[in-house]
Amino acid sequence: FAPPKYGSERTLVIPPFLAELLERHRESHDNELVFPALSGGPLLTTDFHTYYWSPVRGGAEARAGRYA
């Protein structure tokens, strides 16, 4: 994947416990990505939506409908 456009950077402030967890995860995996695609590269937005978000969202809506 490519660096941000126009040389821009993003800073994400996270709590220390999360930084420690991410560091341990990085050290224990060959891939620097936290959520890589099955191929090992970056997870594309369309793949995330299709294969992960939509099924989870659909299940949540179905469960909420039973008790609404």
N, CA, C and O atoms as a GROMACS GRO file, in nm:
protein
  272
    1PHE      N    1   0.084  -0.118   0.000
    1PHE     CA    2   0.000   0.000   0.000
    1PHE      C    3   0.087   0.123   0.000
    1PHE      O    4   0.208   0.114   0.022
    2ALA      N    5   0.028   0.236  -0.024
    2ALA     CA    6   0.105   0.359  -0.044
    2ALA      C    7   0.096   0.450   0.078
    2ALA      O    8   0.003   0.440   0.158
    3PRO      N    9   0.195   0.539   0.092
    3PRO     CA   10   0.187   0.638   0.200
    3PRO      C   11   0.073   0.735   0.174
    3PRO      O   12   0.020   0.741   0.063
    4PRO      N   13   0.034   0.811   0.276
    4PRO     CA   14  -0.075   0.908   0.257
    4PRO      C   15  -0.045   1.005   0.143
    4PRO      O   16   0.071   1.033   0.112
    5LYS      N   17  -0.150   1.055   0.083
    5LYS     CA   18  -0.136   1.151  -0.028
    5LYS      C   19  -0.071   1.280   0.020
    5LYS      O   20  -0.086   1.321   0.135
    6TYR      N   21   0.000   1.340  -0.068
    6TYR     CA   22   0.059   1.473  -0.048
    6TYR      C   23   0.154   1.479   0.071
    6TYR      O   24   0.177   1.586   0.127
    7GLY      N   25   0.210   1.365   0.110
    7GLY     CA   26   0.304   1.363   0.222
    7GLY      C   27   0.241   1.391   0.357
    7GLY      O   28   0.311   1.421   0.454
    8SER      N   29   0.108   1.380   0.364
    8SER     CA   30   0.041   1.409   0.490
    8SER      C   31   0.061   1.294   0.589
    8SER      O   32   0.097   1.183   0.550
    9GLU      N   33   0.039   1.322   0.713
    9GLU     CA   34   0.050   1.222   0.818
    9GLU      C   35  -0.074   1.230   0.906
    9GLU      O   36  -0.142   1.332   0.912
   10ARG      N   37  -0.101   1.120   0.973
   10ARG     CA   38  -0.211   1.117   1.069
   10ARG      C   39  -0.155   1.072   1.203
   10ARG      O   40  -0.068   0.984   1.209
   11THR      N   41  -0.204   1.132   1.307
   11THR     CA   42  -0.164   1.094   1.442
   11THR      C   43  -0.287   1.041   1.514
   11THR      O   44  -0.392   1.105   1.515
   12LEU      N   45  -0.272   0.926   1.572
   12LEU     CA   46  -0.381   0.864   1.645
   12LEU      C   47  -0.338   0.851   1.791
   12LEU      O   48  -0.238   0.786   1.821
   13VAL      N   49  -0.413   0.913   1.879
   13VAL     CA   50  -0.382   0.907   2.021
   13VAL      C   51  -0.454   0.785   2.079
   13VAL      O   52  -0.576   0.774   2.070
   14ILE      N   53  -0.377   0.694   2.139
   14ILE     CA   54  -0.434   0.574   2.199
   14ILE      C   55  -0.382   0.560   2.341
   14ILE      O   56  -0.274   0.610   2.374
   15PRO      N   57  -0.459   0.494   2.427
   15PRO     CA   58  -0.414   0.477   2.564
   15PRO      C   59  -0.292   0.385   2.571
   15PRO      O   60  -0.273   0.300   2.484
   16PRO      N   61  -0.209   0.402   2.673
   16PRO     CA   62  -0.087   0.322   2.686
   16PRO      C   63  -0.110   0.171   2.681
   16PRO      O   64  -0.030   0.098   2.622
   17PHE      N   65  -0.219   0.123   2.743
   17PHE     CA   66  -0.242  -0.022   2.743
   17PHE      C   67  -0.263  -0.074   2.602
   17PHE      O   68  -0.221  -0.185   2.570
   18LEU      N   69  -0.328   0.006   2.517
   18LEU     CA   70  -0.351  -0.036   2.379
   18LEU      C   71  -0.221  -0.032   2.300
   18LEU      O   72  -0.196  -0.120   2.217
   19ALA      N   73  -0.138   0.068   2.324
   19ALA     CA   74  -0.007   0.074   2.258
   19ALA      C   75   0.076  -0.049   2.292
   19ALA      O   76   0.145  -0.104   2.206
   20GLU      N   77   0.069  -0.093   2.418
   20GLU     CA   78   0.143  -0.213   2.460
   20GLU      C   79   0.089  -0.338   2.390
   20GLU      O   80   0.167  -0.422   2.346
   21LEU      N   81  -0.043  -0.349   2.382
   21LEU     CA   82  -0.103  -0.464   2.313
   21LEU      C   83  -0.065  -0.467   2.166
   21LEU      O   84  -0.032  -0.573   2.112
   22LEU      N   85  -0.069  -0.352   2.102
   22LEU     CA   86  -0.033  -0.345   1.960
   22LEU      C   87   0.114  -0.379   1.938
   22LEU      O   88   0.149  -0.444   1.840
   23GLU      N   89   0.199  -0.335   2.027
   23GLU     CA   90   0.342  -0.366   2.016
   23GLU      C   91   0.366  -0.516   2.031
   23GLU      O   92   0.444  -0.574   1.956
   24ARG      N   93   0.299  -0.578   2.128
   24ARG     CA   94   0.312  -0.723   2.145
   24ARG      C   95   0.261  -0.798   2.022
   24ARG      O   96   0.320  -0.897   1.979
   25HIS      N   97   0.151  -0.749   1.967
   25HIS     CA   98   0.095  -0.811   1.846
   25HIS      C   99   0.195  -0.800   1.731
   25HIS      O  100   0.221  -0.898   1.661
   26ARG      N  101   0.252  -0.682   1.712
   26ARG     CA  102   0.347  -0.659   1.604
   26ARG      C  103   0.470  -0.748   1.619
   26ARG      O  104   0.520  -0.804   1.521
   27GLU      N  105   0.518  -0.762   1.740
   27GLU     CA  106   0.636  -0.844   1.765
   27GLU      C  107   0.610  -0.993   1.740
   27GLU      O  108   0.703  -1.067   1.708
   28SER      N  109   0.487  -1.036   1.755
   28SER     CA  110   0.455  -1.178   1.742
   28SER      C  111   0.406  -1.217   1.603
   28SER      O  112   0.375  -1.334   1.579
   29HIS      N  113   0.400  -1.122   1.511
   29HIS     CA  114   0.353  -1.150   1.375
   29HIS      C  115   0.454  -1.098   1.273
   29HIS      O  116   0.527  -1.002   1.299
   30ASP      N  117   0.458  -1.164   1.160
   30ASP     CA  118   0.548  -1.121   1.052
   30ASP      C  119   0.495  -0.999   0.980
   30ASP      O  120   0.573  -0.923   0.921
   31ASN      N  121   0.364  -0.978   0.983
   31ASN     CA  122   0.301  -0.869   0.909
   31ASN      C  123   0.289  -0.746   0.999
   31ASN      O  124   0.247  -0.758   1.114
   32GLU      N  125   0.325  -0.629   0.949
   32GLU     CA  126   0.313  -0.507   1.029
   32GLU      C  127   0.170  -0.457   1.038
   32GLU      O  128   0.140  -0.370   1.120
   33LEU      N  129   0.081  -0.510   0.954
   33LEU     CA  130  -0.059  -0.469   0.956
   33LEU      C  131  -0.132  -0.539   1.070
   33LEU      O  132  -0.111  -0.658   1.094
   34VAL      N  133  -0.218  -0.466   1.140
   34VAL     CA  134  -0.295  -0.525   1.249
   34VAL      C  135  -0.409  -0.610   1.194
   34VAL      O  136  -0.437  -0.718   1.246
   35PHE      N  137  -0.474  -0.562   1.088
   35PHE     CA  138  -0.585  -0.633   1.026
   35PHE      C  139  -0.557  -0.653   0.878
   35PHE      O  140  -0.616  -0.586   0.794
   36PRO      N  141  -0.467  -0.745   0.844
   36PRO     CA  142  -0.435  -0.768   0.703
   36PRO      C  143  -0.545  -0.848   0.634
   36PRO      O  144  -0.624  -0.916   0.698
   37ALA      N  145  -0.547  -0.839   0.502
   37ALA     CA  146  -0.634  -0.924   0.421
   37ALA      C  147  -0.579  -1.067   0.427
   37ALA      O  148  -0.467  -1.088   0.472
   38LEU      N  149  -0.658  -1.162   0.383
   38LEU     CA  150  -0.612  -1.301   0.382
   38LEU      C  151  -0.484  -1.318   0.302
   38LEU      O  152  -0.404  -1.407   0.330
   39SER      N  153  -0.465  -1.233   0.201
   39SER     CA  154  -0.345  -1.239   0.118
   39SER      C  155  -0.223  -1.181   0.189
   39SER      O  156  -0.111  -1.198   0.141
   40GLY      N  157  -0.244  -1.114   0.302
   40GLY     CA  158  -0.134  -1.054   0.377
   40GLY      C  159  -0.119  -0.905   0.352
   40GLY      O  160  -0.048  -0.837   0.426
   41GLY      N  161  -0.182  -0.853   0.248
   41GLY     CA  162  -0.175  -0.711   0.217
   41GLY      C  163  -0.279  -0.632   0.295
   41GLY      O  164  -0.344  -0.686   0.385
   42PRO      N  165  -0.294  -0.505   0.261
   42PRO     CA  166  -0.393  -0.424   0.330
   42PRO      C  167  -0.535  -0.471   0.301
   42PRO      O  168  -0.564  -0.517   0.191
   43LEU      N  169  -0.621  -0.460   0.398
   43LEU     CA  170  -0.761  -0.498   0.385
   43LEU      C  171  -0.833  -0.385   0.313
   43LEU      O  172  -0.841  -0.273   0.364
   44LEU      N  173  -0.886  -0.414   0.195
   44LEU     CA  174  -0.956  -0.313   0.117
   44LEU      C  175  -1.091  -0.280   0.180
   44LEU      O  176  -1.154  -0.367   0.240
   45THR      N  177  -1.134  -0.156   0.168
   45THR     CA  178  -1.261  -0.112   0.224
   45THR      C  179  -1.376  -0.198   0.173
   45THR      O  180  -1.462  -0.238   0.251
   46THR      N  181  -1.377  -0.227   0.044
   46THR     CA  182  -1.487  -0.306  -0.013
   46THR      C  183  -1.488  -0.447   0.045
   46THR      O  184  -1.595  -0.501   0.074
   47ASP      N  185  -1.372  -0.508   0.062
   47ASP     CA  186  -1.366  -0.642   0.119
   47ASP      C  187  -1.410  -0.641   0.265
   47ASP      O  188  -1.482  -0.730   0.309
   48PHE      N  189  -1.366  -0.540   0.341
   48PHE     CA  190  -1.407  -0.530   0.480
   48PHE      C  191  -1.558  -0.520   0.490
   48PHE      O  192  -1.621  -0.589   0.570
   49HIS      N  193  -1.616  -0.434   0.407
   49HIS     CA  194  -1.761  -0.414   0.410
   49HIS      C  195  -1.834  -0.543   0.371
   49HIS      O  196  -1.929  -0.583   0.439
   50THR      N  197  -1.791  -0.607   0.264
   50THR     CA  198  -1.860  -0.725   0.214
   50THR      C  199  -1.845  -0.846   0.305
   50THR      O  200  -1.943  -0.913   0.336
   51TYR      N  201  -1.723  -0.874   0.347
   51TYR     CA  202  -1.697  -1.000   0.417
   51TYR      C  203  -1.703  -0.991   0.569
   51TYR      O  204  -1.716  -1.094   0.636
   52TYR      N  205  -1.694  -0.871   0.625
   52TYR     CA  206  -1.690  -0.860   0.771
   52TYR      C  207  -1.803  -0.774   0.826
   52TYR      O  208  -1.882  -0.820   0.908
   53TRP      N  209  -1.812  -0.647   0.782
   53TRP     CA  210  -1.908  -0.554   0.840
   53TRP      C  211  -2.053  -0.591   0.810
   53TRP      O  212  -2.135  -0.595   0.901
   54SER      N  213  -2.086  -0.618   0.684
   54SER     CA  214  -2.224  -0.649   0.648
   54SER      C  215  -2.278  -0.772   0.722
   54SER      O  216  -2.389  -0.766   0.775
   55PRO      N  217  -2.203  -0.882   0.728
   55PRO     CA  218  -2.255  -0.998   0.803
   55PRO      C  219  -2.277  -0.967   0.952
   55PRO      O  220  -2.376  -1.011   1.010
   56VAL      N  221  -2.186  -0.894   1.013
   56VAL     CA  222  -2.201  -0.860   1.155
   56VAL      C  223  -2.321  -0.767   1.173
   56VAL      O  224  -2.402  -0.788   1.263
   57ARG      N  225  -2.330  -0.667   1.089
   57ARG     CA  226  -2.441  -0.572   1.099
   57ARG      C  227  -2.573  -0.642   1.076
   57ARG      O  228  -2.670  -0.616   1.147
   58GLY      N  229  -2.578  -0.731   0.977
   58GLY     CA  230  -2.701  -0.804   0.949
   58GLY      C  231  -2.746  -0.888   1.066
   58GLY      O  232  -2.865  -0.896   1.096
   59GLY      N  233  -2.651  -0.953   1.133
   59GLY     CA  234  -2.684  -1.033   1.250
   59GLY      C  235  -2.734  -0.948   1.364
   59GLY      O  236  -2.826  -0.988   1.435
   60ALA      N  237  -2.676  -0.832   1.384
   60ALA     CA  238  -2.718  -0.742   1.491
   60ALA      C  239  -2.858  -0.691   1.466
   60ALA      O  240  -2.939  -0.681   1.558
   61GLU      N  241  -2.888  -0.657   1.339
   61GLU     CA  242  -3.022  -0.609   1.306
   61GLU      C  243  -3.125  -0.719   1.325
   61GLU      O  244  -3.236  -0.693   1.372
   62ALA      N  245  -3.091  -0.841   1.288
   62ALA     CA  246  -3.184  -0.953   1.303
   62ALA      C  247  -3.214  -0.978   1.451
   62ALA      O  248  -3.329  -1.000   1.488
   63ARG      N  249  -3.112  -0.974   1.534
   63ARG     CA  250  -3.132  -0.996   1.678
   63ARG      C  251  -3.213  -0.882   1.740
   63ARG      O  252  -3.300  -0.907   1.824
   64ALA      N  253  -3.186  -0.760   1.702
   64ALA     CA  254  -3.258  -0.645   1.757
   64ALA      C  255  -3.405  -0.650   1.717
   64ALA      O  256  -3.492  -0.612   1.795
   65GLY      N  257  -3.433  -0.698   1.596
   65GLY     CA  258  -3.570  -0.706   1.548
   65GLY      C  259  -3.656  -0.801   1.630
   65GLY      O  260  -3.777  -0.780   1.643
   66ARG      N  261  -3.596  -0.904   1.686
   66ARG     CA  262  -3.672  -1.001   1.765
   66ARG      C  263  -3.728  -0.939   1.892
   66ARG      O  264  -3.834  -0.978   1.939
   67TYR      N  265  -3.657  -0.843   1.947
   67TYR     CA  266  -3.696  -0.787   2.076
   67TYR      C  267  -3.753  -0.647   2.066
   67TYR      O  268  -3.786  -0.585   2.167
   68ALA      N  269  -3.765  -0.597   1.946
   68ALA     CA  270  -3.813  -0.459   1.928
   68ALA      C  271  -3.963  -0.452   1.943
   68ALA      O  272  -4.021  -0.344   1.931
   0.00000   0.00000   0.00000
